[in-house]
Amino acid sequence: MRPGPRPALLTREPNNPILCAADWPYPIHTVFNPAATRLRDGTTLLLCRVEDHRGHSHLCAARSANGVDHWVIDAEPTMSARPDEFPEELWGIEDPRITWVSELNKYAVTYTAFSKGGPGVALALTEDFRSFERLGLVMQPDDKDAALLPHRIDGHWALIHRPMHESGAHVWISYSPDLRNWGGHKLVLLARKGAWWDANKVGLSPPLIETERGWLMIYHGVRHTAAGSLYRLGLALLDREHPNVCILRGDEWVFGPEATYEREGDVGYVVFPCGYTVEDDGDTLHLYYGAADSCVAMARGSIKAMLEWLDACGSDPR
Ligand code: BMA
C-alpha cells in the first residue's frame, strides 16, 4: 500500500454541471454522456446524448470556444435515429465517441444503436458534424462502449468495444481492413471478480489517449450493490504497437460519483465520460462526462500525472 492521501488525478470544473436540459433550445428530458473533440479552429465540440420525453436518445452538438461555457447548441437534433433505413436504431442512438482519423480526413463517430435485438455498436463518418455517412452496425448486440483508434495498427483499423458475456463484460479489440469487416478479436481488459470496484463489468470510457508510452485507457467499472450500480473510473496502459496487450493497470479507482449532481438524477451514482479534449500544452485533459444520466460535467487532469500514477500504483496484469 502506498502511504499518504490519494492523489486527485481529476479535478471537477467549479461550474459543473456545464450543460443541462434547461440549456437546450428545444424540449428535452436529459443530456449526458457526451463525445468530445477539438475542431481545427480550437473550438470544443461536444456531441451529447440527449434523451427525449419518449425515453429515446439522439445526438446533439454543442460548441464552445473554451470548452467550459458559452455553449452554442444546435437548434435541432444533430443526428437522429433513422430506424426506417437502419432498424438497429429503432429505440434511439446513445453514448457516442469521436475519433479524428487523419487518413480519411474525417471524424469517426461510434455509438450505441438500440433496438429489439439489444444494444449494438454502430459507426458513422462525418466531416462537419452536420451530415453523417452511416456504415451501420459493426458489432452485433449486446455490445457497446466502442471507439476507433485514430490510425491503422499494422495496416488494420482497430476498434475497442465491450461485448456482453455470461463470464462478465470485458473490453475487447477487433481489427478491420475496411471499417466494415471486423475480425482478429482479442481480449484487452478483464472485469475482475468478487469485491473489486471493477468486478463483473468494465468498459472503455472515452477513446484511447495516444502517448509515447502507449495507449492510456480511462475505463469504467461497475459495482453492483443492493442499492443499484456504482460507476467509477480506472486507468490502464496498452502497448503502443500491440494495443490488445495491457501493460499496466491500476488497482484503485481514480474518480467516482461524489458531487450531488453525480449522485442524484435519473440514475444516481454514475460518472460516465465518452470524450476528452487536450489543451494546447499537450497534457491538460478536459474529460467530459455524463453525471447521474442527467447532465454534462467536466473534470481536468494531466496525462503525465496519470502515467506517473500508473507507474507508481499500477501493475502488469499479465
Ligand atoms: C450504461 C450505459 C450508459 C449509462 C449507464 C448508467 O450501461 O447505458 O449510457 O450512462 O449505463 O445508466
Boltz pocket constraint, residues with backbone or C-beta under 6 A from the ligand:
constraints:
  - pocket:
      binder: B
      contacts: [[A, 33], [A, 94], [A, 95], [A, 231], [A, 267], [A, 270], [A, 272], [A, 290], [A, 293]]
      max_distance: 6.0
